[in-house]
Amino acid sequence: MQTVIALNNPARNLSEIYSIPIGPACLLYAPFQRLSAVVNPSAQQEIRNCLLYGTPPSPVVAPVLTGLCTPPDPLPQPRSGDLSDPYFLGLLPTRGCNMACRYCDFLSGDVQVMSIDTVRRSVDAYLDLLCQQRKRTGAVHFFGGEPFHAPQPVQFAVEYTRLQAATAGISIHFEATTNGNYDPRLARWIADNLDTVVLSLDGPAAAQDLHRPLRGGRPSFPRVTASADIFSAGDCELVLRTCVSQRNVDALPEIADWFARRFHPAGVCFEPLSLSESAHRNGLLPPDPLAYARQFHAAARRLEKDGIPAVLSTADLSRPRVTPCPVGNDALIVSPEGEINACYLLEKEWQAHGLDMTLGQVSPHGFLLDPSAVARVRRFSVYDRPLCTDCFCRFSCAGGCHVHHDTHRPAGQYDDQCIRTRLVTAALLLEELGQGELCALWLADDHQLAQTAWQVSDRLLDPETSQ
């Protein structure tokens, strides 16, 4: 094997240089130098000695050393100061839902619906913030439950925001996360008026109806795919989100092929199932981490043929980050009751984990935000997550969900979510380097995958990786 197999775009923070075992090779990854490379163990040791002791490099490893010793990009930091640049305005028209997904603990039946006054006050306060900062763009996201279980607040919000924003010279991006279970007329309105639709669809009929039935166990597949067809043919950007359990993980390549041929989405998110009371009650379990990594990779390669990105939210290499979601990014998510929170999950879920995501409330005078609450939520970052300290995914995963993922265990005590993230991220880096053959051989070997998954510290200059 050559000493240096591949080198990717060299662009010196020696603490953020990682080495990941990939079978007989080592994947070097320095995110803040924008460098990744595949080397053999002797080259890795030479590079380590050069960095630690200043020994001169051989000509073969010199290009890697040059990249590693150039000034790095700054480490990302949590937000600070006044809340003046919100990530987006999130509106939850209702916590209710018109489906009975077997892994979901959101509410159904008669629940509160956001009033038009709350919508208007929220939009006015958000646009005032943007105007104060002389922003020319903004974003409004709709969550639930199922947001279109209460369509009137959504439709009013879109029309009112569009009118008021145009008067202020602001362009607004509208996005909704939805289940697609509604009349075709409403689906066409959504396609015509929203910019991005994130539609939950867990695969062909067998998988969709197993995971996401209607109330009474009736199949949801016909109506949801009818909505997907409308979105696909419309002007909106369609993103499909598939919840992956042990029951559909092996079908991910076939699901990807069907998605690409029928719906031509802008992207596909394959998100592993999170354990919940409902999932446990219905016998649904998260996918085996090794199986998930293999099938995600196969599905991603299929989608790539049509230029469609496959996404795992905890394996985002597009930019370094300290938090994986709206929490800590100053998103203002308004509940049906008019409370402003940093997270769209149910309050009982935060409280069960000893967390407080409240930021304030909407009033007739605008947003009433508690500065101490804003500061508290901003501290939810990867710098406060011991489990992530020595993981090469630290600034791409940022630890996963603040509510559902326990990251206060000691560094290196990885769980299944960590392993899925580590393996998928390593595969993405290998593919970026053009190392598809090496990636395939590594994914096919359980022992090699376990070696990668369970390395306690990935730091190149950590004593554990110097042997």
C-alpha positions as CSV (number, residue, x, y, z in Angstrom):
1,M,0.0,0.0,0.0
2,Q,1.2,3.5,-0.8
3,T,2.2,5.6,2.2
4,V,-0.3,8.3,1.3
5,I,-3.3,7.0,-0.6
6,A,-5.4,10.2,-0.9
7,L,-5.3,13.8,0.2
8,N,-8.3,16.1,0.2
9,N,-8.0,19.9,-0.2
10,P,-5.5,21.0,2.5
11,A,-6.7,24.4,3.6
12,R,-2.8,24.4,13.1
13,N,-5.1,23.4,15.9
14,L,-3.3,20.3,16.9
15,S,-6.0,19.3,19.4
16,E,-8.6,18.8,16.7
17,I,-6.7,16.4,14.5
18,Y,-8.1,12.9,14.5
19,S,-7.1,9.4,13.3
20,I,-9.7,6.8,12.7
21,P,-8.8,3.1,12.0
22,I,-10.2,1.9,8.7
23,G,-9.1,-1.7,8.4
24,P,-5.4,-1.7,7.5
25,A,-5.4,2.1,6.9
26,C,-5.9,5.2,9.0
27,L,-8.2,8.1,8.1
28,L,-6.7,11.4,9.2
29,Y,-9.3,14.1,9.7
30,A,-8.6,17.7,10.6
31,P,-11.9,19.6,10.2
32,F,-10.6,23.0,11.0
33,Q,-7.7,22.7,8.5
34,R,-10.3,21.3,6.0
35,L,-8.1,18.2,5.5
36,S,-8.7,14.5,5.3
37,A,-6.3,11.8,4.1
38,V,-5.9,8.1,4.1
39,V,-2.5,6.9,5.2
40,N,-0.9,3.6,6.5
41,P,0.1,3.2,10.1
42,S,3.7,4.0,9.6
43,A,2.9,7.3,7.8
44,Q,0.5,8.1,10.7
45,Q,3.2,7.6,13.2
46,E,5.7,9.7,11.2
47,I,3.1,12.5,11.0
48,R,2.5,12.3,14.7
49,N,6.2,12.5,15.5
50,C,6.6,15.4,13.2
51,L,3.8,17.3,15.0
52,L,5.0,16.4,18.5
53,Y,8.7,16.7,18.2
54,G,9.4,18.7,15.0
55,T,11.2,16.0,13.2
56,P,11.5,16.7,9.5
57,P,9.0,14.8,7.3
58,S,9.7,12.5,4.5
59,P,8.7,13.8,1.0
60,V,5.7,11.5,1.0
61,V,4.0,12.9,4.1
62,A,5.2,16.5,3.7
63,P,2.0,17.6,1.9
64,V,-0.1,16.3,4.8
65,L,2.1,18.1,7.3
66,T,1.8,21.3,5.3
67,G,-2.0,21.1,5.5
68,L,-2.0,20.2,9.2
69,C,0.3,23.1,10.1
70,T,-1.6,25.8,8.3
71,P,-3.7,28.2,10.4
72,P,-7.0,26.5,11.2
73,D,-10.5,27.9,11.0
74,P,-11.7,29.2,14.3
75,L,-13.6,26.8,16.6
76,P,-17.3,27.5,16.5
77,Q,-18.7,29.0,19.7
78,P,-22.1,29.2,21.3
79,R,-24.1,32.3,20.7
80,S,-23.8,35.3,23.1
81,G,-25.2,38.7,23.6
82,D,-28.7,39.8,23.0
83,L,-31.1,37.6,21.0
84,S,-31.2,39.7,17.9
85,D,-30.7,37.2,15.0
86,P,-33.1,34.3,15.5
87,Y,-32.4,31.1,13.6
88,F,-36.0,31.0,12.5
89,L,-39.6,31.5,13.8
90,G,-41.2,28.2,14.5
91,L,-45.0,28.0,14.9
92,L,-46.7,24.9,16.3
93,P,-50.4,25.4,15.2
94,T,-51.4,22.3,17.3
95,R,-49.9,19.4,19.2
96,G,-52.6,17.2,17.8
97,C,-52.2,14.7,14.9
98,N,-54.5,12.9,12.5
99,M,-52.4,9.7,12.5
100,A,-51.4,7.0,15.0
101,C,-47.8,6.3,14.3
102,R,-46.6,3.4,16.3
103,Y,-43.4,5.1,17.5
104,C,-44.8,8.6,18.3
105,D,-45.8,10.0,21.6
106,F,-47.3,13.3,20.3
107,L,-50.9,14.0,21.2
108,S,-54.1,13.2,19.2
109,G,-57.7,14.1,19.7
110,D,-59.0,17.4,21.0
111,V,-56.0,19.6,21.8
112,Q,-55.4,23.4,21.8
113,V,-55.1,25.2,18.4
114,M,-53.0,28.3,18.1
115,S,-55.2,31.4,17.9
116,I,-54.9,33.9,15.0
117,D,-54.0,36.6,17.5
118,T,-51.0,34.5,18.6
119,V,-50.0,33.9,15.0
120,R,-50.2,37.7,14.2
121,R,-48.3,38.7,17.3
122,S,-45.6,36.2,16.7
123,V,-45.1,37.2,13.1
124,D,-45.1,40.9,13.9
125,A,-42.5,40.5,16.7
126,Y,-40.3,38.3,14.5
127,L,-40.4,40.8,11.6
128,D,-39.7,43.6,14.0
129,L,-36.5,41.8,15.1
130,L,-35.4,41.3,11.5
131,C,-36.1,45.0,10.7
132,Q,-34.1,46.1,13.8
133,Q,-31.1,44.2,12.5
134,R,-31.7,45.3,8.9
135,K,-32.1,41.7,7.8
136,R,-33.5,41.0,4.3
137,T,-34.2,37.3,4.7
138,G,-36.0,35.2,7.3
139,A,-37.6,31.8,7.8
140,V,-40.9,30.5,9.2
141,H,-41.1,26.8,10.0
142,F,-44.3,24.9,11.0
143,F,-44.1,21.9,13.3
144,G,-46.6,19.8,15.3
145,G,-48.0,17.3,16.1
146,E,-49.2,17.6,12.6
147,P,-49.3,21.3,11.6
148,F,-52.0,20.8,8.9
149,H,-54.2,19.1,11.5
150,A,-55.0,22.8,12.1
151,P,-54.6,24.3,8.7
152,Q,-56.2,27.7,9.4
153,P,-53.4,29.1,11.5
154,V,-50.8,27.9,9.0
155,Q,-52.6,29.5,6.0
156,F,-53.1,32.7,7.9
157,A,-49.5,32.8,9.0
158,V,-48.2,32.3,5.4
159,E,-50.5,35.0,3.9
160,Y,-50.0,37.5,6.7
161,T,-46.2,37.0,6.9
162,R,-45.8,37.3,3.1
163,L,-47.8,40.5,3.1
164,Q,-46.1,42.1,6.0
165,A,-42.6,40.9,5.0
166,A,-43.0,42.3,1.5
167,T,-43.9,45.7,2.9
168,A,-40.7,45.6,5.0
169,G,-38.6,44.4,2.0
170,I,-37.9,41.0,3.6
171,S,-37.9,37.7,1.8
172,I,-39.3,34.8,3.9
173,H,-38.6,31.1,3.4
174,F,-41.6,28.9,4.5
175,E,-41.0,25.3,5.6
176,A,-43.2,22.6,7.1
177,T,-42.6,19.2,8.6
178,T,-45.7,17.1,7.8
179,N,-47.2,13.7,7.5
180,G,-49.1,14.2,4.2
181,N,-52.4,12.9,5.5
182,Y,-54.9,15.4,4.1
183,D,-57.2,16.3,1.2
184,P,-55.4,16.8,-2.2
185,R,-56.7,20.4,-2.3
186,L,-54.7,21.2,0.9
187,A,-51.7,19.4,-0.5
188,R,-51.9,21.6,-3.6
189,W,-52.1,24.7,-1.5
190,I,-49.0,23.6,0.4
191,A,-47.1,22.9,-2.8
192,D,-48.0,26.3,-4.2
193,N,-47.3,28.4,-1.0
194,L,-44.4,26.7,0.9
195,D,-40.8,26.7,-0.2
196,T,-39.8,23.4,1.5
197,V,-41.9,20.4,2.6
198,V,-40.3,17.8,4.8
199,L,-42.6,14.8,4.4
200,S,-42.5,11.7,6.6
201,L,-42.6,8.6,4.5
202,D,-41.1,5.4,5.8
203,G,-41.1,3.4,2.5
204,P,-43.5,1.5,0.3
205,A,-46.9,0.4,1.6
206,A,-45.7,-2.4,4.0
207,A,-43.2,-0.2,5.8
208,Q,-45.3,2.9,5.8
209,D,-48.4,1.2,7.1
210,L,-46.5,-0.8,9.7
211,H,-44.8,2.4,11.1
212,R,-47.3,5.1,10.4
213,P,-50.9,3.9,10.3
214,L,-54.0,6.0,10.5
215,R,-56.2,5.9,13.6
216,G,-57.8,2.5,13.9
217,G,-54.9,0.9,12.1
218,R,-56.1,1.8,8.7
219,P,-53.4,2.2,6.0
220,S,-51.9,5.7,5.4
221,F,-49.9,4.8,2.3
222,P,-52.4,5.8,-0.4
223,R,-53.2,9.3,0.9
224,V,-49.6,10.1,1.9
225,T,-48.1,9.1,-1.4
226,A,-50.8,11.1,-3.2
227,S,-49.6,14.2,-1.3
228,A,-46.0,13.3,-2.1
229,D,-46.9,13.1,-5.8
230,I,-48.4,16.6,-5.6
231,F,-45.4,18.0,-3.8
232,S,-43.1,16.3,-6.3
233,A,-44.9,17.9,-9.2
234,G,-45.2,21.3,-7.5
235,D,-42.9,24.2,-7.1
236,C,-41.9,23.4,-3.5
237,E,-38.7,21.6,-2.5
238,L,-39.6,18.1,-1.3
239,V,-37.5,16.4,1.3
240,L,-38.5,12.9,2.4
241,R,-37.8,11.8,5.9
242,T,-37.8,8.1,6.7
243,C,-37.8,6.7,10.2
244,V,-35.5,3.6,10.2
245,S,-36.2,0.7,12.6
246,Q,-35.1,-2.9,12.7
247,R,-38.1,-3.6,10.5
248,N,-37.1,-1.5,7.4
249,V,-33.4,-1.0,7.7
250,D,-32.5,-3.8,5.3
251,A,-34.8,-2.2,2.7
252,L,-33.1,1.2,2.6
253,P,-31.5,0.7,-0.8
254,E,-34.8,-0.3,-2.3
255,I,-36.6,2.5,-0.6
256,A,-34.0,5.0,-2.0
257,D,-34.5,3.6,-5.5
258,W,-38.3,4.0,-5.2
259,F,-38.0,7.5,-3.8
260,A,-35.6,8.6,-6.6
261,R,-37.8,7.1,-9.4
262,R,-41.2,8.2,-8.2
263,F,-40.7,11.4,-6.3
264,H,-37.4,13.0,-7.4
265,P,-36.9,14.6,-3.9
266,A,-34.3,17.3,-3.2
267,G,-33.0,15.1,-0.3
268,V,-33.8,12.1,1.8
269,C,-33.3,11.9,5.5
270,F,-32.8,8.4,7.0
271,E,-33.3,9.0,10.7
272,P,-32.9,6.1,13.1
273,L,-35.9,5.4,15.3
274,S,-35.7,6.9,18.8
275,L,-37.1,4.7,21.6
276,S,-40.3,5.9,23.0
277,E,-43.1,4.5,25.1
278,S,-45.2,3.9,21.9
279,A,-42.3,2.3,20.1
280,H,-41.6,0.0,23.0
281,R,-45.3,-0.9,23.3
282,N,-45.5,-1.7,19.6
283,G,-42.3,-3.8,19.5
284,L,-40.4,-1.3,17.3
285,L,-36.7,-1.0,18.0
286,P,-33.9,1.1,16.5
287,P,-31.8,-0.5,13.8
288,D,-28.6,-2.4,14.6
289,P,-25.8,0.2,14.2
290,L,-23.7,-1.8,11.8
291,A,-26.6,-2.8,9.6
292,Y,-27.7,0.8,9.5
293,A,-24.3,2.1,8.4
294,R,-24.1,-0.5,5.6
295,Q,-27.7,0.1,4.4
296,F,-27.4,3.9,4.7
297,H,-24.2,3.8,2.6
298,A,-25.9,1.6,-0.1
299,A,-29.0,3.9,-0.2
300,A,-26.8,7.0,-0.4
301,R,-24.9,5.6,-3.4
302,R,-28.2,4.8,-5.1
303,L,-29.5,8.3,-4.5
304,E,-26.2,9.9,-5.6
305,K,-26.9,8.5,-9.2
306,D,-29.7,11.0,-9.4
307,G,-27.9,13.8,-7.6
308,I,-30.0,13.4,-4.4
309,P,-28.2,13.7,-1.1
310,A,-28.8,11.2,1.6
311,V,-28.9,12.8,5.1
312,L,-28.3,11.6,8.7
313,S,-28.8,14.6,10.9
314,T,-25.9,13.6,13.2
315,A,-23.5,13.2,10.3
316,D,-23.5,16.7,8.8
317,L,-20.2,17.6,7.3
318,S,-21.3,20.8,5.7
319,R,-20.1,23.0,8.5
320,P,-18.7,22.8,12.1
321,R,-21.4,23.3,14.8
322,V,-21.7,23.3,18.5
323,T,-25.4,22.3,18.7
324,P,-27.2,19.9,16.3
325,C,-30.6,21.6,16.2
326,P,-32.5,24.8,16.9
327,V,-31.7,24.5,20.6
328,G,-28.9,27.0,21.3
329,N,-29.3,28.7,17.9
330,D,-31.8,31.2,19.1
331,A,-34.8,29.7,17.2
332,L,-38.0,31.0,18.6
333,I,-40.6,28.2,18.6
334,V,-44.1,29.3,19.7
335,S,-46.4,26.7,21.2
336,P,-50.2,26.7,20.6
337,E,-50.5,28.5,24.0
338,G,-48.1,31.3,23.1
339,E,-45.1,30.1,25.0
340,I,-41.7,30.6,23.4
341,N,-39.4,27.6,23.6
342,A,-36.1,26.6,22.1
343,C,-37.3,23.1,21.2
344,Y,-40.4,21.8,19.5
345,L,-40.6,18.6,21.6
346,L,-43.2,18.1,24.3
347,E,-42.5,19.9,27.6
348,K,-42.9,16.6,29.4
349,E,-40.0,15.2,27.4
350,W,-37.6,18.0,28.5
351,Q,-38.8,17.7,32.1
352,A,-38.2,14.0,32.2
353,H,-34.6,14.7,31.5
354,G,-34.3,17.6,33.9
355,L,-34.2,20.2,31.1
356,D,-35.9,23.6,30.7
357,M,-36.2,24.8,27.2
358,T,-38.5,27.8,27.9
359,L,-37.5,31.2,26.7
360,G,-40.5,33.4,27.3
361,Q,-43.9,34.1,25.9
362,V,-45.7,36.0,23.2
363,S,-47.6,39.1,24.4
364,P,-49.6,41.9,22.8
365,H,-46.4,43.9,22.9
366,G,-44.2,41.3,21.2
367,F,-41.8,38.7,22.4
368,L,-41.2,38.7,26.2
369,L,-37.8,36.9,26.4
370,D,-36.0,36.1,29.6
371,P,-32.3,36.9,29.1
372,S,-31.3,34.3,31.7
373,A,-33.3,31.6,29.9
374,V,-31.7,32.5,26.6
375,A,-28.3,32.2,28.3
376,R,-29.2,28.9,29.9
377,V,-30.3,27.4,26.6
378,R,-27.2,28.6,24.8
379,R,-25.1,26.6,27.2
380,F,-26.6,23.4,25.6
381,S,-23.6,22.8,23.4
382,V,-21.0,20.2,22.5
383,Y,-18.6,21.8,24.9
384,D,-20.8,20.7,27.8
385,R,-21.1,17.1,26.6
386,P,-18.3,14.8,28.1
387,L,-19.1,11.8,25.9
388,C,-18.1,13.8,22.8
389,T,-14.8,15.1,24.0
390,D,-12.5,12.8,22.0
391,C,-14.8,11.8,19.1
392,F,-13.9,12.8,15.6
393,C,-17.6,13.6,15.0
394,R,-17.6,16.2,17.8
395,F,-18.2,19.2,15.7
396,S,-20.3,17.6,13.0
397,C,-22.7,15.6,15.2
398,A,-22.5,18.0,18.2
399,G,-23.8,15.2,20.4
400,G,-27.2,14.7,18.9
401,C,-30.6,15.5,20.5
402,H,-30.1,17.4,23.7
403,V,-33.3,15.8,25.1
404,H,-33.1,12.2,24.0
405,H,-29.3,11.5,23.9
406,D,-27.4,11.2,27.1
407,T,-24.0,12.7,26.5
408,H,-22.9,13.1,30.2
409,R,-21.3,9.8,30.3
410,P,-17.4,9.7,30.2
411,A,-15.7,10.2,26.9
412,G,-15.7,7.2,24.7
413,Q,-18.6,5.3,26.3
414,Y,-20.5,5.3,23.0
415,D,-24.0,4.1,22.5
416,D,-25.7,2.8,19.4
417,Q,-26.5,6.4,18.2
418,C,-22.9,7.3,18.5
419,I,-21.8,4.2,16.6
420,R,-24.2,4.8,13.8
421,T,-23.0,8.4,13.5
422,R,-19.3,7.5,13.7
423,L,-19.6,4.8,11.0
424,V,-21.7,6.9,8.6
425,T,-19.4,9.9,9.0
426,A,-16.3,7.9,8.3
427,A,-17.9,6.4,5.2
428,L,-18.9,9.9,4.0
429,L,-15.3,11.1,4.4
430,L,-13.9,8.1,2.6
431,E,-16.3,8.6,-0.3
432,E,-15.3,12.3,-0.5
433,L,-11.7,11.1,-0.9
434,G,-12.7,8.8,-3.7
435,Q,-11.9,5.8,-1.6
436,G,-15.1,3.8,-2.5
437,E,-13.3,0.5,-2.7
438,L,-11.7,0.8,0.7
439,C,-15.0,2.0,2.1
440,A,-16.8,-1.1,0.7
441,L,-14.2,-3.5,2.1
442,W,-14.3,-1.8,5.5
443,L,-18.2,-1.8,5.7
444,A,-18.3,-5.5,4.8
445,D,-16.0,-6.5,7.8
446,D,-17.7,-6.6,11.3
447,H,-14.3,-6.6,13.1
448,Q,-13.0,-3.6,11.2
449,L,-16.3,-1.7,11.8
450,A,-16.1,-2.5,15.6
451,Q,-12.5,-1.3,15.7
452,T,-13.6,2.0,14.2
453,A,-16.8,2.3,16.3
454,W,-15.2,1.6,19.7
455,Q,-12.0,3.5,19.6
456,V,-12.1,5.4,22.8
457,S,-10.2,8.5,21.6
458,D,-9.8,9.5,18.0
459,R,-7.3,12.2,18.7
460,L,-4.1,11.8,16.8
461,L,-2.0,13.2,19.6
462,D,-3.8,11.3,22.3
463,P,-1.6,8.6,24.0
464,E,-4.3,6.0,23.2
465,T,-3.7,6.4,19.5
466,S,0.1,6.5,19.6
467,Q,0.7,2.8,19.8
